[in-house]
Amino acid sequence: MAHAATASFQRRAAAILRGLHKLYPDAHCVLDFKTPLELLVATILSAQCTDKRVNQVTPALFSKYKSARDFAESNPAELEAIIRSTGFFRSKARAIHEACRRIAEHFGGKVPRTMEELLTLRGVARKTANVVLGSAYGVTAGVVVDTHVKRLSYRMGLSGEKEPERIERVLMAFVPRKDWNFFGHAMVWHGRRVCFARNPDCPGCSLKKICPKRGV
């Protein structure tokens, strides 16, 4: 029974991956950035906030603060004022400040290139680390699991888990490693364009034939 279930999941994951490649061949992180540090900061700001809003805020932010040391030595009130519209601005400012202080003091001002080191930074969990590693460094360490990927993984019958790290482990087992970075971003794109949290466009979804539509 377990073997049959595994084979079924593998076929479904493969079919979904093929469909995503057809739909979004250029799927990528849509946060605007020029350096790994900018991407790290932007990803921290994206929590409970749209990427569009983050991209509206970061030009002024990155113009004022150009290095980890700049962020680490920033005036809290000034930093909070710039990022206020992203929501939870006090906790985000604190996370950026402390993460950048550690980067400046322990990593020579450079954003770490490993999952283990990134996870020592305040405000950085596996999702943020995967975004930075995959999009800034081209390192395949895991699958980005945000609210969209979590929702779609359940609806598509790929995972019944609720915790992001458990979902990620399931996806890593069924998606080829070379596609981990792409898969996470493509699922996010599909979640934003078709498989909405409310009223998903199932009739207009090209993946509907392989989706069990488990819940809406």
C-alpha positions as CSV (number, residue, x, y, z in Angstrom):
1,M,0.0,0.0,0.0
2,A,2.8,2.4,1.0
3,H,4.7,1.6,-2.2
4,A,1.6,2.2,-4.3
5,A,0.9,5.5,-2.6
6,T,4.5,6.6,-3.1
7,A,4.3,5.7,-6.8
8,S,1.1,7.6,-7.1
9,F,2.5,10.7,-5.4
10,Q,5.6,10.5,-7.6
11,R,3.5,10.4,-10.8
12,R,1.3,13.3,-9.6
13,A,4.3,15.4,-8.6
14,A,6.0,14.7,-12.0
15,A,2.8,15.7,-13.9
16,I,2.4,18.9,-11.9
17,L,6.1,19.8,-12.5
18,R,5.6,19.3,-16.2
19,G,2.5,21.4,-16.2
20,L,4.3,24.2,-14.2
21,H,7.2,24.2,-16.7
22,K,4.7,24.7,-19.5
23,L,2.8,27.4,-17.7
24,Y,5.7,29.3,-16.1
25,P,9.0,28.5,-17.8
26,D,10.6,31.7,-16.5
27,A,9.3,31.4,-12.9
28,H,11.6,33.3,-10.5
29,C,11.6,35.4,-7.4
30,V,9.9,38.7,-8.2
31,L,11.4,40.7,-5.4
32,D,13.7,43.4,-6.9
33,F,17.4,43.1,-5.8
34,K,20.9,43.5,-7.0
35,T,22.8,41.8,-4.2
36,P,22.3,38.9,-1.8
37,L,22.0,41.4,1.1
38,E,19.2,43.3,-0.7
39,L,17.4,40.0,-1.4
40,L,17.7,39.0,2.3
41,V,16.3,42.3,3.5
42,A,13.5,42.2,0.9
43,T,12.5,38.7,1.8
44,I,12.3,39.6,5.5
45,L,10.1,42.5,4.6
46,S,7.8,40.3,2.4
47,A,6.5,38.4,5.5
48,Q,2.7,39.2,5.6
49,C,3.2,41.7,2.8
50,T,2.9,41.6,-1.0
51,D,6.0,41.6,-3.1
52,K,4.6,44.5,-5.0
53,R,4.5,46.6,-1.8
54,V,8.1,45.5,-0.9
55,N,9.3,46.5,-4.3
56,Q,7.8,50.0,-3.8
57,V,9.6,50.4,-0.5
58,T,13.1,48.9,-1.2
59,P,14.4,51.5,-3.7
60,A,14.5,54.2,-1.0
61,L,15.7,51.7,1.6
62,F,18.6,50.4,-0.5
63,S,19.6,53.9,-1.5
64,K,20.0,54.8,2.1
65,Y,21.6,51.6,3.4
66,K,24.1,49.9,1.1
67,S,25.9,47.4,3.4
68,A,25.2,45.1,6.3
69,R,27.1,47.6,8.5
70,D,24.9,50.4,7.3
71,F,21.8,48.5,8.4
72,A,23.4,47.4,11.6
73,E,24.2,51.0,12.6
74,S,20.9,52.4,11.3
75,N,18.7,54.6,13.5
76,P,15.8,52.3,14.4
77,A,13.2,55.1,14.0
78,E,14.5,56.0,10.6
79,L,14.5,52.4,9.4
80,E,11.0,51.8,10.8
81,A,9.7,54.9,9.0
82,I,10.9,53.7,5.6
83,I,9.5,50.2,6.0
84,R,6.3,51.1,7.9
85,S,4.0,50.3,5.0
86,T,5.1,46.7,4.8
87,G,3.4,46.0,8.2
88,F,4.9,44.6,11.4
89,F,7.6,47.2,10.8
90,R,9.0,47.2,14.3
91,S,9.7,43.5,14.4
92,K,11.0,43.6,10.8
93,A,13.3,46.5,11.6
94,R,14.7,44.6,14.6
95,A,15.2,41.5,12.5
96,I,17.0,43.4,9.8
97,H,19.2,45.3,12.3
98,E,20.2,42.2,14.2
99,A,20.7,40.0,11.2
100,C,22.9,42.6,9.5
101,R,24.9,43.1,12.7
102,R,25.7,39.4,12.8
103,I,26.6,39.5,9.1
104,A,28.9,42.4,9.7
105,E,30.5,41.0,12.8
106,H,30.7,37.2,12.0
107,F,30.6,36.9,8.2
108,G,32.7,39.8,7.0
109,G,29.8,41.8,5.8
110,K,28.8,39.1,3.3
111,V,25.5,37.2,3.4
112,P,26.3,33.5,4.2
113,R,26.1,31.0,1.4
114,T,24.9,28.0,3.5
115,M,21.6,27.0,5.0
116,E,23.2,26.4,8.4
117,E,24.8,29.8,8.6
118,L,21.7,31.7,7.3
119,L,19.5,30.1,9.9
120,T,21.7,31.7,12.6
121,L,20.4,35.2,11.5
122,R,17.4,36.7,13.2
123,G,14.3,36.7,11.1
124,V,15.6,34.0,8.8
125,A,13.8,30.6,8.6
126,R,14.1,28.0,5.8
127,K,11.8,29.9,3.5
128,T,13.9,33.0,3.5
129,A,17.1,31.0,3.4
130,N,15.9,29.1,0.4
131,V,15.0,32.3,-1.4
132,V,18.4,33.8,-0.8
133,L,20.4,30.7,-1.6
134,G,18.4,29.8,-4.8
135,S,17.9,33.3,-6.2
136,A,21.0,35.1,-5.1
137,Y,23.5,32.3,-5.2
138,G,22.0,29.6,-7.4
139,V,22.4,27.1,-4.6
140,T,19.8,24.3,-4.5
141,A,19.2,23.6,-0.8
142,G,15.5,23.1,-0.6
143,V,12.0,24.1,-1.8
144,V,10.6,27.5,-0.9
145,V,7.4,27.0,1.1
146,D,5.3,30.1,1.7
147,T,1.5,30.4,2.1
148,H,0.9,29.7,-1.6
149,V,3.0,26.6,-1.8
150,K,1.5,25.3,1.5
151,R,-2.1,25.8,0.1
152,L,-1.4,24.4,-3.3
153,S,0.5,21.4,-2.0
154,Y,-2.6,20.4,0.0
155,R,-5.0,21.1,-2.8
156,M,-3.0,19.2,-5.3
157,G,-2.7,16.2,-3.0
158,L,1.1,16.4,-2.6
159,S,1.1,16.9,1.1
160,G,-1.3,16.8,4.0
161,E,1.2,18.3,6.4
162,K,0.6,21.7,8.0
163,E,4.1,22.8,9.0
164,P,6.2,24.4,6.3
165,E,9.3,22.3,7.1
166,R,7.4,19.0,6.9
167,I,5.8,20.1,3.6
168,E,9.2,21.0,2.3
169,R,10.6,17.5,3.2
170,V,7.7,15.9,1.3
171,L,8.2,18.0,-1.8
172,M,12.0,17.4,-1.7
173,A,11.3,13.7,-1.8
174,F,9.1,13.8,-4.9
175,V,10.5,16.7,-6.9
176,P,14.0,16.2,-8.5
177,R,16.6,18.4,-6.8
178,K,17.5,20.2,-10.0
179,D,13.9,21.6,-10.0
180,W,13.6,22.5,-6.3
181,N,14.2,26.3,-6.9
182,F,11.9,26.4,-9.9
183,F,9.2,24.4,-8.3
184,G,8.8,26.7,-5.3
185,H,8.6,29.8,-7.4
186,A,6.3,28.3,-10.0
187,M,3.9,27.2,-7.3
188,V,3.9,30.7,-5.9
189,W,3.1,32.1,-9.4
190,H,0.3,29.6,-9.8
191,G,-1.1,30.5,-6.4
192,R,-1.1,34.2,-7.3
193,R,-2.6,33.9,-10.8
194,V,-4.9,30.9,-10.7
195,C,-5.2,28.9,-7.5
196,F,-6.3,31.7,-5.2
197,A,-6.9,31.2,-1.5
198,R,-10.6,32.2,-2.1
199,N,-12.5,31.2,-5.2
200,P,-9.7,29.4,-7.0
201,D,-10.1,29.4,-10.8
202,C,-10.4,25.7,-11.1
203,P,-12.3,25.8,-14.5
204,G,-9.5,27.9,-16.0
205,C,-6.7,25.9,-14.5
206,S,-4.7,23.8,-16.9
207,L,-3.6,21.5,-14.0
208,K,-7.2,20.6,-13.1
209,K,-7.0,17.1,-14.6
210,I,-4.2,16.1,-12.2
211,C,-5.5,18.0,-9.2
212,P,-7.8,16.3,-6.7
213,K,-9.0,19.7,-5.6
214,R,-8.8,18.8,-2.0
215,G,-10.6,21.7,-0.4
216,V,-10.8,25.3,-1.4
